């Protein structure tokens, strides 16, 4: 069962406590620790040796194309590790969608131990984490298959006429009944848009019977579900799909086993 951890979507916040305030579920995350924070082990068995004074050394895997397991391993022994195209500790020169310095992993003390946080460094194309559940905040971008989408409200200017003078208010409040749009995260005219006229909608591959169908071989027939909560918040959930959903982040607490993407390069992070 996936363990809940935390997410910050649109705040640039270095406070670990505030990074815990928004919750999503990491994808493919087992829990290698018991309730006391110690590694799980078989009943009656002895635990393997682990250092008590120095921090653990997580393993960052620069994943091979088409694999979520194999790749180049990098041990993180320093307080910070930077990923980029032209600078940093891990450089991927041939990925033009990476920024020069794209993202950074930072180690911080926490309750007698350590935590690792992933921070986007104001990259052009964003940093994404693989999740099974997330809240769609303003400006959050999600990757579904080979496409990127965001939730938008198509506000119309509020126009009224007073004494023959037309008054226009360009930023009216969002009505509770307004239908949001799942829009392709692109400025290209005629890009895909889907009106969300129901409180629950399934997204999937063409021919699979989903409410929103996309011609994309990277999608499952029923890939993800959009749901509107009572307070108007929208969530997206995906369980057991091959390629999952990936959500843009500004900063997040890394789980003991999780995946993230910078540019077109995917990474696995593991705390042994």
N, C-alpha and C positions, 0 to 999 in steps of 0.2 A: 504494500500500500504506500502511495506517495506521502511524504511528510510535508506538512505545510511550512513554508518559509516566507520570506518577505521580499517586497518589491517596491521600488520607487520609480514611477513612470516619468514624471515631468518636473522633479525637483532636483536641483544640484545641491545635495545635502550630505555633508561628511559625518553627521552625528549618527553613530550606529543605532542608538535608540529610536531615532526618527525613521531610520530605514526599516524598522520593524512594524511600522504602523499600517502598511498596506500589504495584504496577504494574497498570495497566489500559490498554486501547487507547482513545484518543479516536475518536469517529466522524467520518467525513468529513475526515480530517486529511491533507493532502498535506505533503510535506517541502520547503519552499522554500529550505532551506539545504544546502550540501554538507558533507562530513565535517570541514572546517575551521571551520564555523560561518558561512561567507560565503554570500550568496544564490546560488542556482543560476542559470546563464545559458547561452545556447546556445554550442556549441563555437566558439571563435575570436571570440566577440562580446565587446564591452566591457560592463562592469557599469554599471547606472544609479548615479547619485550617491546616497550614503547618508551621513548625519551620522556623524562619528567621535567627537565630544566630548560631544554631548548625547544623551540617551536617545531611542530611536524613540518615535513617537506612535501606539500601537495605536488601532484603531477599534472601538468598541463600538456595535453596531447593535441598537436596540430594535425587534425584528422586528414587522412588520405581522401581523395575525391571518391564519393560513393560508399564510404565506410563510416560507421559511427563507433568503431572500436580501434582500428589500426591507424597508425600515424607516427609522427616524430614526437618523442617524449621530452619534456623540459621540466626539470625539478625546480620548484620555486623555493629557494633558500633565503632570498632577500626580502626586505620589507615591501618593496614595490617591484612590479614587473610590467613593462610597457610593451604593447603590441602596436606595430605600425608598418607602413610601407617603406619609409625611408629612414626612420629613426626608431630607437627602442631596443629592448632586449630580444624580442622576437620580430624579425623583419620578413615580410613577404612581398618582395619587390615586384613580382609579376601580377599582383592583384590591383588593378587600376581603380577599383571601387573602394579600396582602403585609403584612409587619410594618412598623411605622413606620420603623425602620432595619433592613433585611433582610439585605443582603450587602455586601461591600466587596472591591474589587480593589486590591491593594497591589503597588507596584513595589519590587524589591529588587536591589541589585548582585549579580552572580554571575560569577566567573571573567573579570573584565575587561569584562563586558557587563551585561545586565539580564534579570531574569525578572519575571513577573507572576503573583501568586497570588490565587485567589478564596477568600474566607473567609465562611462563614455567620455571622451575628451573633446566634446563638441565636434565630433566627426561629421563629415558631409552626409554620409549615407547611413549613419546610425549603428548602434550595437543592439543585438537581439538575443533574447534568452528563450530557450525551448521550454514551454509550459504545457500543462494539461488544463489549466484554468487561469483566467485573468480578467480584470476589470478594465473596460475600455474608457480611459480618461481622455480628456481633451488632448489632441495632438499625438495620441498613441497610434503607432503604426503596427500592423500585424502582417506577417508573411504567411500566406496560405498557398501551398504548392509553389508555383514559380512567380506569384504576383504579390504585390504589397497593397494593402487596403488601409483606410482609416474611416472612423465614424464621423460623419459630418451632419450639421443641420443647415439646410439651405434656407437661410433667413431672407424674407422679402422685406424691403424697406417699408416702414409704417408710414403711410401717406394720409394726411388729412387736409381739409380745406377750411380756412378760417378767414372770413371777410374777403373772399375771392383770392386769397394768397395760399398757394400750395406749400404745406410744411412737410418735410421729409425727415424722419428719424432713422438714421442708418444703423443703429445698434439697439433694436428693441429687445425686450426680454424674450426668452424662449418659451412659447406656450407649452403647457403640459401635454396637449394633444398633438403637437407637431410631430410629423413622421420623419425620423432621421434617415440618412442615406449611408449605405456602405459603399464608399467610393474608392476607385483605384487611386493610389497615392501618386498621382502624376498630373502635371499641368497640361498634358496633351489634350487638345479639344476632342470631344467625343469619347473620352475614356469611360470605362465601365462604371455604372452606378446602379445600385439596387435599393429601392425603397423598402424600408423595414416597416411594413404595415401590420405585422403580427407581433405578439409579445414573445414568440418562440419560433425560430427559423433554423433549418438545417442547411448547411453548405456542403456541396459535394461535387463529384465528377458528373459530367453529362451522361444521362441515361441511368443514373443510379437512384433516381426517385427523390432527390433532395429538393427543398423549396427553392434554393438558389443553386443553379447548376453552372459549372465552369468546365470548358474543354481544356483539361489540364491533366496529363498523365501522372503528375506528382500527387494528385488528390485521391483519396479513397471515395467510394460511392457516397458514403455519408461521413464526411470528414470532420466537421465541427458544428457546434450548435450555438447560436446567438440567443440570448435570453434577456428580457427586460424585467428588472426587479420592480417592486412596488414604488420605490422612490425615484424611478425613472432611470436608474443606472443600468447600463448594458454590460453583460458578461459574455465571454466566449469560452467554450469548453470543448476539449477533444480528448477522447479516451481510446487508446490502443491503435491509433493510426500510424502508418509507417513513417510519414514525414512530419507529423504533429503540427503544432502552431508555434510561431515564434513572435515574441512581443518586444517592441522597442523599449529600452530602459535608459535612464540617465545614471542610475546607481542601484545596485542590488546586493544583498547578502548572498554569497555563493553557498549552495548546498554541498554536502559531502560528495555527491556525485551529480553532476549537471552538465548541460551543454549550452554553448552560446555561439553567436556568429558575428563576425566583423567583416564587412565587405562581402565577398563570396567564400570566405574561409570559415569553416566550422571548427570548434574546439570542444574538447572534453576536459572537465576539471574534476580531479579525484583527490580526496584526502585519504591516504592509505590507512 
